[in-house]
Amino acid sequence: MTAAKDFTWPEEFIPPFADLIISIVRDWADKEVMPLRRRIDEDWEDGRLYLPPLKKLLGEYGMQRFLFPEDLGGMGMGGSNYLSLLAFMVFEEIARADSGMDPPLGMVFVPLLFIAAEPHVNRRLLEEFAPMFCATKEATYAALGMTEPQGGADIENVGLIGGSTITTTAVREGDEWVINGHKLWPANSGGLARLIAVVCTTDPGSSDPSDIAVIYVPGDAPGVTQGNVYEKGGMASCRNGDIWFENVRVPLWYRAHGPGEDARCFAEALALMNMGSIAYATGAMMNIHERLLEFTGSRMYRGRPLKENDAVAGVLADFTANIEALRILGYHSARMCDRPDLYGPRWSPQLVAKTRAHRYFAADRCSEAIGRVMNLMEACGVDRDWDVEKHWRDSSILHFMFGGKQLCQVEVARWFYGCETI
Ligand SMILES: Cc1cc2nc3c(=O)[nH]c(=O)nc-3n(C[C@H](O)[C@H](O)[C@H](O)COP(=O)(O)OP(=O)(O)OC[C@H]3O[C@@H](n4cnc5c(N)ncnc54)[C@H](O)[C@@H]3O)c2cc1C
């Protein structure tokens, strides 16, 4: 087995307690996920296999408390300068076993980031939701309701079109918001979500970002319907589905912040999701590296282990070079998200564009690199016993979660080339 630190590692940035967190998550992955991961694809609907390890990680080990302040029972990471870096490390270790388990954790973090990450902390809402996440050993799932039937990328394209395509509405009535709309794809939907951060508009059709609202809705509030789980080609341990909101009423103060600030928090969440998804790729690739060590060390060609052949060694080196480069990229991306004093606010168009570039570059390299490994392994590449085909299917999803590649490209071009109409 290759340890996380065998690959390039930003030693000078890592907080002292990171080693402990990594070893806990690695141990969890090895014991709780690795032995069952080949059967997870068939478990997509029931979750009998993948929900217990997630419960352990979120509830028993307390990952769902990560962002809450310590005085509310949390781990206090919302104000940490290592927030993104630690999240990256944890996502990477999870993805080494099953990147489909990253969004379930990621989508507990992201909806809470809006109110827990410095500088925009909403203490009243944190106090309201802390018992749900911090006073239990059961898993508590949150969800981010962003994508809609007319398309997800447009909703994330805040820089160009504001919230003009959002059709989920929040109407103020007295001291309540009344929410109506339909969201697709939220991770942790399909009945799991206990708290949903809903991206909606207070003025349909408006392209003014001030009209974008992020409002919290309990998953079991009257008028909320969580549909069936989608059957996907990969990431089976991530439950996605429809969520409908029909005259759902929540208190006015369930809005994350207010006009302008909600849109900034949403942009910030996009930057962090871009950064985090790089870890989904590098974690999977680190595990493929382990499997390749075994495969090319045990399979023989002309009487020698496969890895002792020049052409094969070249493929192995290329694969590892990709891991090295993507890890450096991912860790630096995380560092940029953690240091707004040096790199600008996380919600800035500049940081969103840069993390979009990092993300689609990583997804492309990951796909290409795993494709070459599949080719090297021939029939064993698609044999479930070698796990590579699972990583291949799971990681192909990285291209289109959180806005597709084209959205990434236009946002990069917009920032770096001043494009005004795309
Ligand atoms: C595993 C998984 C987890 C997910 N989790 C969540 C979640 O937690 N919450 C949530 O809300 N959603 C989630 N999604 C949905 C995801 O964010 C959307 O699929 C994504 O934003 C793309 O939206 P879409 O599928 O509607 O495609 P569309 O936006 O309809 O895009 C269709 C095509 O048009 C292209 N396109 C779009 N805009 C442009 C443009 N401006 N210029 C050029 N081409 C463009 C796209 O790249 C794509 O090729 C998840 C999806 C997956 C697969």
The ligand as a MOL file (V3000), in Angstrom:
LIG
                    3D

  0  0  0     0  0            999 V3000
M  V30 BEGIN CTAB
M  V30 COUNTS 53 58 0 0 0
M  V30 BEGIN ATOM
M  V30 1 C -23.1790 12.7590 -8.7480 0
M  V30 2 C -23.8480 14.0870 -8.9110 0
M  V30 3 C -24.0710 14.8700 -7.7910 0
M  V30 4 C -24.7320 16.0870 -7.9170 0
M  V30 5 N -24.9960 16.8100 -6.7870 0
M  V30 6 C -25.7620 17.9180 -6.8830 0
M  V30 7 C -26.1450 18.6170 -5.7000 0
M  V30 8 O -25.7840 18.2400 -4.5810 0
M  V30 9 N -26.9670 19.6930 -5.8290 0
M  V30 10 C -27.3980 20.1270 -7.0520 0
M  V30 11 O -28.1460 21.0870 -7.1000 0
M  V30 12 N -27.0020 19.4970 -8.2030 0
M  V30 13 C -26.2030 18.4130 -8.1360 0
M  V30 14 N -25.8200 17.7590 -9.2840 0
M  V30 15 C -26.2130 18.2800 -10.5700 0
M  V30 16 C -25.0530 18.9620 -11.2940 0
M  V30 17 O -24.5940 20.0620 -10.5620 0
M  V30 18 C -25.5650 19.3280 -12.6960 0
M  V30 19 O -25.7090 18.1130 -13.4110 0
M  V30 20 C -24.6280 20.2260 -13.4210 0
M  V30 21 O -24.6360 21.5120 -12.8600 0
M  V30 22 C -25.0070 20.3460 -14.9160 0
M  V30 23 O -26.3540 20.6430 -15.0370 0
M  V30 24 P -27.2750 19.8110 -16.0470 0
M  V30 25 O -27.0110 18.3660 -15.8390 0
M  V30 26 O -28.6690 20.3020 -15.8540 0
M  V30 27 O -26.7640 20.1670 -17.4770 0
M  V30 28 P -27.0380 21.5240 -18.3030 0
M  V30 29 O -26.7680 22.7100 -17.4510 0
M  V30 30 O -28.3800 21.4260 -18.9300 0
M  V30 31 O -25.9570 21.4150 -19.4010 0
M  V30 32 C -26.1300 20.6370 -20.5990 0
M  V30 33 C -24.9590 20.9020 -21.5220 0
M  V30 34 O -24.8850 22.2860 -21.8550 0
M  V30 35 C -23.5870 22.7700 -21.5700 0
M  V30 36 N -23.6340 24.1700 -21.1550 0
M  V30 37 C -24.3050 24.6530 -20.1100 0
M  V30 38 N -24.0800 25.9850 -19.9880 0
M  V30 39 C -23.2620 26.3230 -20.9800 0
M  V30 40 C -22.6790 27.5460 -21.4290 0
M  V30 41 N -22.8870 28.7020 -20.7960 0
M  V30 42 N -21.9010 27.5200 -22.5260 0
M  V30 43 C -21.6740 26.3800 -23.1950 0
M  V30 44 N -22.2050 25.1870 -22.8270 0
M  V30 45 C -22.9870 25.1640 -21.7450 0
M  V30 46 C -23.1010 21.8980 -20.4330 0
M  V30 47 O -21.6950 21.8750 -20.2940 0
M  V30 48 C -23.6350 20.5600 -20.8740 0
M  V30 49 O -22.7960 19.9760 -21.8260 0
M  V30 50 C -25.1420 16.5570 -9.1840 0
M  V30 51 C -24.8800 15.7790 -10.3200 0
M  V30 52 C -24.2410 14.5600 -10.1900 0
M  V30 53 C -24.0020 13.7550 -11.4250 0
M  V30 END ATOM
M  V30 BEGIN BOND
M  V30 1 1 1 2
M  V30 2 1 2 3
M  V30 3 2 2 52
M  V30 4 2 3 4
M  V30 5 1 4 5
M  V30 6 1 4 50
M  V30 7 2 5 6
M  V30 8 1 6 7
M  V30 9 1 6 13
M  V30 10 2 7 8
M  V30 11 1 7 9
M  V30 12 1 9 10
M  V30 13 2 10 11
M  V30 14 1 10 12
M  V30 15 2 12 13
M  V30 16 1 13 14
M  V30 17 1 14 15
M  V30 18 1 14 50
M  V30 19 1 15 16
M  V30 20 1 16 17
M  V30 21 1 16 18
M  V30 22 1 18 19
M  V30 23 1 18 20
M  V30 24 1 20 21
M  V30 25 1 20 22
M  V30 26 1 22 23
M  V30 27 1 23 24
M  V30 28 2 24 25
M  V30 29 1 24 26
M  V30 30 1 24 27
M  V30 31 1 27 28
M  V30 32 2 28 29
M  V30 33 1 28 30
M  V30 34 1 28 31
M  V30 35 1 31 32
M  V30 36 1 32 33
M  V30 37 1 33 34
M  V30 38 1 33 48
M  V30 39 1 34 35
M  V30 40 1 35 36
M  V30 41 1 35 46
M  V30 42 1 36 37
M  V30 43 1 36 45
M  V30 44 2 37 38
M  V30 45 1 38 39
M  V30 46 1 39 40
M  V30 47 2 39 45
M  V30 48 1 40 41
M  V30 49 2 40 42
M  V30 50 1 42 43
M  V30 51 2 43 44
M  V30 52 1 44 45
M  V30 53 1 46 47
M  V30 54 1 46 48
M  V30 55 1 48 49
M  V30 56 2 50 51
M  V30 57 1 51 52
M  V30 58 1 52 53
M  V30 END BOND
M  V30 END CTAB
M  END
